[in-house]
Amino acid sequence: MRSALLGLGIVGSLAFTPARLEPHPHIRSAVAELEAARNELKTAAHDFGGHRVEAMRAVDAAIKQLKIAQQYDK
């Protein structure tokens, strides 16, 4: 019985090996957060002291680079 339980523990732990988990969840989350931030910048009632346009450009560049990086991890 004990060996059967150990066997189940091993099989159960294989379901959570790093190869089965999303490899870079923070990058995916960062893209989503940057897209939300860009939308806030775009729809804001003010220009953030003249920095809105440049901030949107920087966010767009960051999103682009993160998406390119994700492509190379497949």
PDB file of N, CA, C and O in Angstrom:
ATOM      1  N   MET A   1       0.820  -1.188   0.000  1.00  0.00           N
ATOM      2  CA  MET A   1       0.000   0.000   0.000  1.00  0.00           C
ATOM      3  C   MET A   1       0.869   1.258   0.000  1.00  0.00           C
ATOM      4  O   MET A   1       0.597   2.212  -0.730  1.00  0.00           O
ATOM      5  N   ARG A   2       1.910   1.249   0.822  1.00  0.00           N
ATOM      6  CA  ARG A   2       2.781   2.418   0.909  1.00  0.00           C
ATOM      7  C   ARG A   2       3.442   2.710  -0.438  1.00  0.00           C
ATOM      8  O   ARG A   2       3.512   3.867  -0.850  1.00  0.00           O
ATOM      9  N   SER A   3       3.924   1.683  -1.124  1.00  0.00           N
ATOM     10  CA  SER A   3       4.553   1.913  -2.425  1.00  0.00           C
ATOM     11  C   SER A   3       3.543   2.441  -3.434  1.00  0.00           C
ATOM     12  O   SER A   3       3.895   3.239  -4.303  1.00  0.00           O
ATOM     13  N   ALA A   4       2.301   2.008  -3.329  1.00  0.00           N
ATOM     14  CA  ALA A   4       1.266   2.532  -4.218  1.00  0.00           C
ATOM     15  C   ALA A   4       1.041   4.020  -3.961  1.00  0.00           C
ATOM     16  O   ALA A   4       0.879   4.794  -4.903  1.00  0.00           O
ATOM     17  N   LEU A   5       1.032   4.417  -2.707  1.00  0.00           N
ATOM     18  CA  LEU A   5       0.851   5.826  -2.381  1.00  0.00           C
ATOM     19  C   LEU A   5       2.043   6.654  -2.851  1.00  0.00           C
ATOM     20  O   LEU A   5       1.875   7.768  -3.346  1.00  0.00           O
ATOM     21  N   LEU A   6       3.237   6.110  -2.695  1.00  0.00           N
ATOM     22  CA  LEU A   6       4.421   6.814  -3.176  1.00  0.00           C
ATOM     23  C   LEU A   6       4.359   6.968  -4.686  1.00  0.00           C
ATOM     24  O   LEU A   6       4.698   8.020  -5.229  1.00  0.00           O
ATOM     25  N   GLY A   7       3.928   5.926  -5.350  1.00  0.00           N
ATOM     26  CA  GLY A   7       3.796   5.981  -6.804  1.00  0.00           C
ATOM     27  C   GLY A   7       2.811   7.055  -7.224  1.00  0.00           C
ATOM     28  O   GLY A   7       3.056   7.776  -8.191  1.00  0.00           O
ATOM     29  N   LEU A   8       1.711   7.171  -6.516  1.00  0.00           N
ATOM     30  CA  LEU A   8       0.734   8.207  -6.828  1.00  0.00           C
ATOM     31  C   LEU A   8       1.301   9.597  -6.586  1.00  0.00           C
ATOM     32  O   LEU A   8       1.012  10.536  -7.327  1.00  0.00           O
ATOM     33  N   GLY A   9       2.099   9.716  -5.555  1.00  0.00           N
ATOM     34  CA  GLY A   9       2.735  11.005  -5.276  1.00  0.00           C
ATOM     35  C   GLY A   9       3.675  11.419  -6.377  1.00  0.00           C
ATOM     36  O   GLY A   9       3.747  12.595  -6.732  1.00  0.00           O
ATOM     37  N   ILE A  10       4.390  10.469  -6.915  1.00  0.00           N
ATOM     38  CA  ILE A  10       5.322  10.774  -8.011  1.00  0.00           C
ATOM     39  C   ILE A  10       4.548  11.174  -9.254  1.00  0.00           C
ATOM     40  O   ILE A  10       4.876  12.164  -9.907  1.00  0.00           O
ATOM     41  N   VAL A  11       3.524  10.404  -9.578  1.00  0.00           N
ATOM     42  CA  VAL A  11       2.717  10.727 -10.756  1.00  0.00           C
ATOM     43  C   VAL A  11       2.052  12.080 -10.563  1.00  0.00           C
ATOM     44  O   VAL A  11       2.020  12.900 -11.480  1.00  0.00           O
ATOM     45  N   GLY A  12       1.522  12.312  -9.369  1.00  0.00           N
ATOM     46  CA  GLY A  12       0.877  13.593  -9.098  1.00  0.00           C
ATOM     47  C   GLY A  12       1.838  14.757  -9.216  1.00  0.00           C
ATOM     48  O   GLY A  12       1.453  15.823  -9.697  1.00  0.00           O
ATOM     49  N   SER A  13       3.069  14.582  -8.792  1.00  0.00           N
ATOM     50  CA  SER A  13       4.030  15.679  -8.860  1.00  0.00           C
ATOM     51  C   SER A  13       4.463  15.963 -10.290  1.00  0.00           C
ATOM     52  O   SER A  13       4.890  17.080 -10.584  1.00  0.00           O
ATOM     53  N   LEU A  14       4.366  15.001 -11.175  1.00  0.00           N
ATOM     54  CA  LEU A  14       4.736  15.231 -12.570  1.00  0.00           C
ATOM     55  C   LEU A  14       3.799  16.227 -13.240  1.00  0.00           C
ATOM     56  O   LEU A  14       4.190  16.907 -14.188  1.00  0.00           O
ATOM     57  N   ALA A  15       2.586  16.315 -12.759  1.00  0.00           N
ATOM     58  CA  ALA A  15       1.635  17.258 -13.345  1.00  0.00           C
ATOM     59  C   ALA A  15       2.050  18.701 -13.094  1.00  0.00           C
ATOM     60  O   ALA A  15       1.542  19.605 -13.758  1.00  0.00           O
ATOM     61  N   PHE A  16       2.955  18.938 -12.158  1.00  0.00           N
ATOM     62  CA  PHE A  16       3.354  20.293 -11.815  1.00  0.00           C
ATOM     63  C   PHE A  16       4.820  20.562 -12.114  1.00  0.00           C
ATOM     64  O   PHE A  16       5.427  21.429 -11.485  1.00  0.00           O
ATOM     65  N   THR A  17       5.392  19.844 -13.052  1.00  0.00           N
ATOM     66  CA  THR A  17       6.785  20.084 -13.414  1.00  0.00           C
ATOM     67  C   THR A  17       6.880  21.404 -14.158  1.00  0.00           C
ATOM     68  O   THR A  17       5.913  21.796 -14.810  1.00  0.00           O
ATOM     69  N   PRO A  18       7.999  22.103 -14.089  1.00  0.00           N
ATOM     70  CA  PRO A  18       8.140  23.390 -14.754  1.00  0.00           C
ATOM     71  C   PRO A  18       7.830  23.354 -16.248  1.00  0.00           C
ATOM     72  O   PRO A  18       7.356  24.348 -16.798  1.00  0.00           O
ATOM     73  N   ALA A  19       8.085  22.240 -16.909  1.00  0.00           N
ATOM     74  CA  ALA A  19       7.829  22.154 -18.343  1.00  0.00           C
ATOM     75  C   ALA A  19       6.339  22.296 -18.654  1.00  0.00           C
ATOM     76  O   ALA A  19       5.977  22.689 -19.763  1.00  0.00           O
ATOM     77  N   ARG A  20       5.481  21.985 -17.699  1.00  0.00           N
ATOM     78  CA  ARG A  20       4.045  22.066 -17.923  1.00  0.00           C
ATOM     79  C   ARG A  20       3.462  23.426 -17.518  1.00  0.00           C
ATOM     80  O   ARG A  20       2.337  23.752 -17.898  1.00  0.00           O
ATOM     81  N   LEU A  21       4.195  24.196 -16.773  1.00  0.00           N
ATOM     82  CA  LEU A  21       3.730  25.503 -16.363  1.00  0.00           C
ATOM     83  C   LEU A  21       4.034  26.518 -17.455  1.00  0.00           C
ATOM     84  O   LEU A  21       4.924  26.312 -18.280  1.00  0.00           O
ATOM     85  N   GLU A  22       3.286  27.614 -17.451  1.00  0.00           N
ATOM     86  CA  GLU A  22       3.578  28.689 -18.388  1.00  0.00           C
ATOM     87  C   GLU A  22       5.000  29.170 -18.114  1.00  0.00           C
ATOM     88  O   GLU A  22       5.320  29.491 -16.969  1.00  0.00           O
ATOM     89  N   PRO A  23       5.866  29.231 -19.131  1.00  0.00           N
ATOM     90  CA  PRO A  23       7.274  29.517 -18.889  1.00  0.00           C
ATOM     91  C   PRO A  23       7.560  30.934 -18.370  1.00  0.00           C
ATOM     92  O   PRO A  23       8.486  31.116 -17.580  1.00  0.00           O
ATOM     93  N   HIS A  24       6.798  31.921 -18.790  1.00  0.00           N
ATOM     94  CA  HIS A  24       7.091  33.305 -18.396  1.00  0.00           C
ATOM     95  C   HIS A  24       5.791  34.070 -18.126  1.00  0.00           C
ATOM     96  O   HIS A  24       5.422  34.966 -18.885  1.00  0.00           O
ATOM     97  N   PRO A  25       5.116  33.718 -17.059  1.00  0.00           N
ATOM     98  CA  PRO A  25       3.818  34.361 -16.791  1.00  0.00           C
ATOM     99  C   PRO A  25       3.927  35.860 -16.535  1.00  0.00           C
ATOM    100  O   PRO A  25       2.977  36.598 -16.798  1.00  0.00           O
ATOM    101  N   HIS A  26       5.055  36.317 -16.033  1.00  0.00           N
ATOM    102  CA  HIS A  26       5.196  37.748 -15.754  1.00  0.00           C
ATOM    103  C   HIS A  26       5.280  38.560 -17.049  1.00  0.00           C
ATOM    104  O   HIS A  26       4.820  39.701 -17.100  1.00  0.00           O
ATOM    105  N   ILE A  27       5.863  37.977 -18.084  1.00  0.00           N
ATOM    106  CA  ILE A  27       5.930  38.691 -19.367  1.00  0.00           C
ATOM    107  C   ILE A  27       4.524  38.834 -19.937  1.00  0.00           C
ATOM    108  O   ILE A  27       4.147  39.910 -20.401  1.00  0.00           O
ATOM    109  N   ARG A  28       3.749  37.756 -19.905  1.00  0.00           N
ATOM    110  CA  ARG A  28       2.370  37.822 -20.401  1.00  0.00           C
ATOM    111  C   ARG A  28       1.582  38.847 -19.597  1.00  0.00           C
ATOM    112  O   ARG A  28       0.833  39.642 -20.165  1.00  0.00           O
ATOM    113  N   SER A  29       1.749  38.832 -18.279  1.00  0.00           N
ATOM    114  CA  SER A  29       1.051  39.791 -17.425  1.00  0.00           C
ATOM    115  C   SER A  29       1.508  41.221 -17.697  1.00  0.00           C
ATOM    116  O   SER A  29       0.699  42.149 -17.688  1.00  0.00           O
ATOM    117  N   ALA A  30       2.786  41.391 -17.936  1.00  0.00           N
ATOM    118  CA  ALA A  30       3.313  42.730 -18.218  1.00  0.00           C
ATOM    119  C   ALA A  30       2.710  43.299 -19.491  1.00  0.00           C
ATOM    120  O   ALA A  30       2.374  44.482 -19.543  1.00  0.00           O
ATOM    121  N   VAL A  31       2.571  42.470 -20.515  1.00  0.00           N
ATOM    122  CA  VAL A  31       1.954  42.931 -21.767  1.00  0.00           C
ATOM    123  C   VAL A  31       0.527  43.387 -21.493  1.00  0.00           C
ATOM    124  O   VAL A  31       0.115  44.451 -21.956  1.00  0.00           O
ATOM    125  N   ALA A  32      -0.223  42.597 -20.750  1.00  0.00           N
ATOM    126  CA  ALA A  32      -1.607  42.962 -20.432  1.00  0.00           C
ATOM    127  C   ALA A  32      -1.667  44.258 -19.631  1.00  0.00           C
ATOM    128  O   ALA A  32      -2.512  45.112 -19.899  1.00  0.00           O
ATOM    129  N   GLU A  33      -0.784  44.409 -18.659  1.00  0.00           N
ATOM    130  CA  GLU A  33      -0.763  45.633 -17.846  1.00  0.00           C
ATOM    131  C   GLU A  33      -0.348  46.852 -18.676  1.00  0.00           C
ATOM    132  O   GLU A  33      -0.911  47.936 -18.521  1.00  0.00           O
ATOM    133  N   LEU A  34       0.630  46.668 -19.546  1.00  0.00           N
ATOM    134  CA  LEU A  34       1.053  47.776 -20.403  1.00  0.00           C
ATOM    135  C   LEU A  34      -0.056  48.187 -21.358  1.00  0.00           C
ATOM    136  O   LEU A  34      -0.245  49.376 -21.616  1.00  0.00           O
ATOM    137  N   GLU A  35      -0.790  47.214 -21.885  1.00  0.00           N
ATOM    138  CA  GLU A  35      -1.917  47.535 -22.770  1.00  0.00           C
ATOM    139  C   GLU A  35      -2.991  48.314 -22.008  1.00  0.00           C
ATOM    140  O   GLU A  35      -3.582  49.246 -22.554  1.00  0.00           O
ATOM    141  N   ALA A  36      -3.244  47.943 -20.765  1.00  0.00           N
ATOM    142  CA  ALA A  36      -4.216  48.662 -19.946  1.00  0.00           C
ATOM    143  C   ALA A  36      -3.710  50.075 -19.637  1.00  0.00           C
ATOM    144  O   ALA A  36      -4.482  51.033 -19.667  1.00  0.00           O
ATOM    145  N   ALA A  37      -2.420  50.199 -19.343  1.00  0.00           N
ATOM    146  CA  ALA A  37      -1.845  51.513 -19.055  1.00  0.00           C
ATOM    147  C   ALA A  37      -1.925  52.415 -20.289  1.00  0.00           C
ATOM    148  O   ALA A  37      -2.215  53.606 -20.178  1.00  0.00           O
ATOM    149  N   ARG A  38      -1.667  51.840 -21.457  1.00  0.00           N
ATOM    150  CA  ARG A  38      -1.747  52.624 -22.685  1.00  0.00           C
ATOM    151  C   ARG A  38      -3.165  53.141 -22.900  1.00  0.00           C
ATOM    152  O   ARG A  38      -3.367  54.290 -23.292  1.00  0.00           O
ATOM    153  N   ASN A  39      -4.133  52.285 -22.639  1.00  0.00           N
ATOM    154  CA  ASN A  39      -5.526  52.695 -22.788  1.00  0.00           C
ATOM    155  C   ASN A  39      -5.863  53.835 -21.817  1.00  0.00           C
ATOM    156  O   ASN A  39      -6.573  54.771 -22.183  1.00  0.00           O
ATOM    157  N   GLU A  40      -5.356  53.756 -20.587  1.00  0.00           N
ATOM    158  CA  GLU A  40      -5.574  54.837 -19.623  1.00  0.00           C
ATOM    159  C   GLU A  40      -4.936  56.133 -20.105  1.00  0.00           C
ATOM    160  O   GLU A  40      -5.535  57.203 -20.002  1.00  0.00           O
ATOM    161  N   LEU A  41      -3.725  56.033 -20.630  1.00  0.00           N
ATOM    162  CA  LEU A  41      -3.067  57.226 -21.165  1.00  0.00           C
ATOM    163  C   LEU A  41      -3.866  57.819 -22.321  1.00  0.00           C
ATOM    164  O   LEU A  41      -4.043  59.033 -22.415  1.00  0.00           O
ATOM    165  N   LYS A  42      -4.336  56.950 -23.184  1.00  0.00           N
ATOM    166  CA  LYS A  42      -5.058  57.386 -24.381  1.00  0.00           C
ATOM    167  C   LYS A  42      -6.376  58.073 -24.028  1.00  0.00           C
ATOM    168  O   LYS A  42      -6.759  59.047 -24.675  1.00  0.00           O
ATOM    169  N   THR A  43      -7.062  57.577 -23.017  1.00  0.00           N
ATOM    170  CA  THR A  43      -8.393  58.096 -22.695  1.00  0.00           C
ATOM    171  C   THR A  43      -8.389  59.119 -21.562  1.00  0.00           C
ATOM    172  O   THR A  43      -9.451  59.596 -21.162  1.00  0.00           O
ATOM    173  N   ALA A  44      -7.227  59.459 -21.046  1.00  0.00           N
ATOM    174  CA  ALA A  44      -7.140  60.409 -19.931  1.00  0.00           C
ATOM    175  C   ALA A  44      -7.587  61.794 -20.371  1.00  0.00           C
ATOM    176  O   ALA A  44      -7.452  62.172 -21.534  1.00  0.00           O
ATOM    177  N   ALA A  45      -8.119  62.536 -19.418  1.00  0.00           N
ATOM    178  CA  ALA A  45      -8.606  63.881 -19.693  1.00  0.00           C
ATOM    179  C   ALA A  45      -7.474  64.916 -19.737  1.00  0.00           C
ATOM    180  O   ALA A  45      -7.711  66.062 -20.117  1.00  0.00           O
ATOM    181  N   HIS A  46      -6.276  64.540 -19.364  1.00  0.00           N
ATOM    182  CA  HIS A  46      -5.160  65.482 -19.379  1.00  0.00           C
ATOM    183  C   HIS A  46      -3.945  64.840 -20.040  1.00  0.00           C
ATOM    184  O   HIS A  46      -3.967  63.659 -20.384  1.00  0.00           O
ATOM    185  N   ASP A  47      -2.887  65.625 -20.215  1.00  0.00           N
ATOM    186  CA  ASP A  47      -1.722  65.113 -20.955  1.00  0.00           C
ATOM    187  C   ASP A  47      -0.530  64.779 -20.065  1.00  0.00           C
ATOM    188  O   ASP A  47       0.588  64.635 -20.560  1.00  0.00           O
ATOM    189  N   PHE A  48      -0.754  64.655 -18.759  1.00  0.00           N
ATOM    190  CA  PHE A  48       0.299  64.261 -17.823  1.00  0.00           C
ATOM    191  C   PHE A  48       1.523  65.167 -17.945  1.00  0.00           C
ATOM    192  O   PHE A  48       2.656  64.700 -18.054  1.00  0.00           O
ATOM    193  N   GLY A  49       1.264  66.467 -17.924  1.00  0.00           N
ATOM    194  CA  GLY A  49       2.358  67.438 -17.961  1.00  0.00           C
ATOM    195  C   GLY A  49       3.143  67.401 -19.263  1.00  0.00           C
ATOM    196  O   GLY A  49       4.333  67.715 -19.285  1.00  0.00           O
ATOM    197  N   GLY A  50       2.486  67.020 -20.336  1.00  0.00           N
ATOM    198  CA  GLY A  50       3.152  66.951 -21.634  1.00  0.00           C
ATOM    199  C   GLY A  50       3.864  65.634 -21.904  1.00  0.00           C
ATOM    200  O   GLY A  50       4.581  65.514 -22.897  1.00  0.00           O
ATOM    201  N   HIS A  51       3.678  64.659 -21.048  1.00  0.00           N
ATOM    202  CA  HIS A  51       4.394  63.386 -21.186  1.00  0.00           C
ATOM    203  C   HIS A  51       3.534  62.254 -21.764  1.00  0.00           C
ATOM    204  O   HIS A  51       4.031  61.147 -21.969  1.00  0.00           O
ATOM    205  N   ARG A  52       2.273  62.518 -22.022  1.00  0.00           N
ATOM    206  CA  ARG A  52       1.389  61.438 -22.476  1.00  0.00           C
ATOM    207  C   ARG A  52       1.845  60.817 -23.789  1.00  0.00           C
ATOM    208  O   ARG A  52       1.944  59.594 -23.880  1.00  0.00           O
ATOM    209  N   VAL A  53       2.116  61.603 -24.781  1.00  0.00           N
ATOM    210  CA  VAL A  53       2.479  61.070 -26.098  1.00  0.00           C
ATOM    211  C   VAL A  53       3.762  60.246 -26.016  1.00  0.00           C
ATOM    212  O   VAL A  53       3.827  59.142 -26.558  1.00  0.00           O
ATOM    213  N   GLU A  54       4.769  60.772 -25.348  1.00  0.00           N
ATOM    214  CA  GLU A  54       6.031  60.038 -25.231  1.00  0.00           C
ATOM    215  C   GLU A  54       5.859  58.769 -24.400  1.00  0.00           C
ATOM    216  O   GLU A  54       6.472  57.743 -24.696  1.00  0.00           O
ATOM    217  N   ALA A  55       5.030  58.836 -23.366  1.00  0.00           N
ATOM    218  CA  ALA A  55       4.759  57.649 -22.549  1.00  0.00           C
ATOM    219  C   ALA A  55       4.060  56.577 -23.385  1.00  0.00           C
ATOM    220  O   ALA A  55       4.371  55.392 -23.265  1.00  0.00           O
ATOM    221  N   MET A  56       3.127  56.989 -24.223  1.00  0.00           N
ATOM    222  CA  MET A  56       2.438  56.023 -25.093  1.00  0.00           C
ATOM    223  C   MET A  56       3.411  55.378 -26.074  1.00  0.00           C
ATOM    224  O   MET A  56       3.324  54.181 -26.348  1.00  0.00           O
ATOM    225  N   ARG A  57       4.328  56.167 -26.596  1.00  0.00           N
ATOM    226  CA  ARG A  57       5.348  55.603 -27.495  1.00  0.00           C
ATOM    227  C   ARG A  57       6.219  54.588 -26.766  1.00  0.00           C
ATOM    228  O   ARG A  57       6.520  53.523 -27.305  1.00  0.00           O
ATOM    229  N   ALA A  58       6.622  54.913 -25.547  1.00  0.00           N
ATOM    230  CA  ALA A  58       7.456  53.999 -24.767  1.00  0.00           C
ATOM    231  C   ALA A  58       6.702  52.717 -24.433  1.00  0.00           C
ATOM    232  O   ALA A  58       7.268  51.626 -24.493  1.00  0.00           O
ATOM    233  N   VAL A  59       5.436  52.848 -24.084  1.00  0.00           N
ATOM    234  CA  VAL A  59       4.618  51.665 -23.792  1.00  0.00           C
ATOM    235  C   VAL A  59       4.482  50.806 -25.040  1.00  0.00           C
ATOM    236  O   VAL A  59       4.615  49.584 -24.968  1.00  0.00           O
ATOM    237  N   ASP A  60       4.220  51.429 -26.182  1.00  0.00           N
ATOM    238  CA  ASP A  60       4.113  50.674 -27.437  1.00  0.00           C
ATOM    239  C   ASP A  60       5.410  49.928 -27.740  1.00  0.00           C
ATOM    240  O   ASP A  60       5.382  48.768 -28.151  1.00  0.00           O
ATOM    241  N   ALA A  61       6.547  50.596 -27.536  1.00  0.00           N
ATOM    242  CA  ALA A  61       7.839  49.961 -27.791  1.00  0.00           C
ATOM    243  C   ALA A  61       8.064  48.785 -26.840  1.00  0.00           C
ATOM    244  O   ALA A  61       8.568  47.740 -27.252  1.00  0.00           O
ATOM    245  N   ALA A  62       7.695  48.952 -25.587  1.00  0.00           N
ATOM    246  CA  ALA A  62       7.863  47.872 -24.608  1.00  0.00           C
ATOM    247  C   ALA A  62       6.984  46.673 -24.959  1.00  0.00           C
ATOM    248  O   ALA A  62       7.434  45.529 -24.898  1.00  0.00           O
ATOM    249  N   ILE A  63       5.742  46.935 -25.323  1.00  0.00           N
ATOM    250  CA  ILE A  63       4.837  45.851 -25.721  1.00  0.00           C
ATOM    251  C   ILE A  63       5.405  45.108 -26.919  1.00  0.00           C
ATOM    252  O   ILE A  63       5.416  43.877 -26.953  1.00  0.00           O
ATOM    253  N   LYS A  64       5.874  45.864 -27.896  1.00  0.00           N
ATOM    254  CA  LYS A  64       6.441  45.247 -29.103  1.00  0.00           C
ATOM    255  C   LYS A  64       7.618  44.341 -28.753  1.00  0.00           C
ATOM    256  O   LYS A  64       7.691  43.209 -29.231  1.00  0.00           O
ATOM    257  N   GLN A  65       8.533  44.828 -27.927  1.00  0.00           N
ATOM    258  CA  GLN A  65       9.711  44.041 -27.570  1.00  0.00           C
ATOM    259  C   GLN A  65       9.342  42.793 -26.762  1.00  0.00           C
ATOM    260  O   GLN A  65       9.924  41.728 -26.970  1.00  0.00           O
ATOM    261  N   LEU A  66       8.395  42.917 -25.856  1.00  0.00           N
ATOM    262  CA  LEU A  66       7.981  41.757 -25.063  1.00  0.00           C
ATOM    263  C   LEU A  66       7.330  40.694 -25.936  1.00  0.00           C
ATOM    264  O   LEU A  66       7.564  39.500 -25.746  1.00  0.00           O
ATOM    265  N   LYS A  67       6.513  41.125 -26.892  1.00  0.00           N
ATOM    266  CA  LYS A  67       5.872  40.156 -27.791  1.00  0.00           C
ATOM    267  C   LYS A  67       6.906  39.462 -28.677  1.00  0.00           C
ATOM    268  O   LYS A  67       6.794  38.265 -28.941  1.00  0.00           O
ATOM    269  N   ILE A  68       7.896  40.199 -29.128  1.00  0.00           N
ATOM    270  CA  ILE A  68       8.983  39.595 -29.912  1.00  0.00           C
ATOM    271  C   ILE A  68       9.743  38.588 -29.052  1.00  0.00           C
ATOM    272  O   ILE A  68      10.050  37.487 -29.509  1.00  0.00           O
ATOM    273  N   ALA A  69      10.045  38.959 -27.817  1.00  0.00           N
ATOM    274  CA  ALA A  69      10.754  38.056 -26.910  1.00  0.00           C
ATOM    275  C   ALA A  69       9.969  36.768 -26.708  1.00  0.00           C
ATOM    276  O   ALA A  69      10.552  35.684 -26.697  1.00  0.00           O
ATOM    277  N   GLN A  70       8.651  36.872 -26.548  1.00  0.00           N
ATOM    278  CA  GLN A  70       7.804  35.688 -26.368  1.00  0.00           C
ATOM    279  C   GLN A  70       7.888  34.760 -27.570  1.00  0.00           C
ATOM    280  O   GLN A  70       7.848  33.541 -27.407  1.00  0.00           O
ATOM    281  N   GLN A  71       8.002  35.306 -28.759  1.00  0.00           N
ATOM    282  CA  GLN A  71       8.080  34.479 -29.967  1.00  0.00           C
ATOM    283  C   GLN A  71       9.332  33.601 -29.968  1.00  0.00           C
ATOM    284  O   GLN A  71       9.314  32.490 -30.498  1.00  0.00           O
ATOM    285  N   TYR A  72      10.401  34.092 -29.383  1.00  0.00           N
ATOM    286  CA  TYR A  72      11.650  33.344 -29.372  1.00  0.00           C
ATOM    287  C   TYR A  72      11.706  32.281 -28.288  1.00  0.00           C
ATOM    288  O   TYR A  72      12.682  31.536 -28.191  1.00  0.00           O
ATOM    289  N   ASP A  73      10.667  32.211 -27.478  1.00  0.00           N
ATOM    290  CA  ASP A  73      10.656  31.210 -26.402  1.00  0.00           C
ATOM    291  C   ASP A  73       9.763  30.030 -26.740  1.00  0.00           C
ATOM    292  O   ASP A  73       9.336  29.299 -25.846  1.00  0.00           O
ATOM    293  N   LYS A  74       9.480  29.838 -28.005  1.00  0.00           N
ATOM    294  CA  LYS A  74       8.616  28.709 -28.407  1.00  0.00           C
ATOM    295  C   LYS A  74       9.392  27.599 -29.017  1.00  0.00           C
ATOM    296  O   LYS A  74       8.815  26.584 -29.406  1.00  0.00           O
TER     297      LYS A  74
END
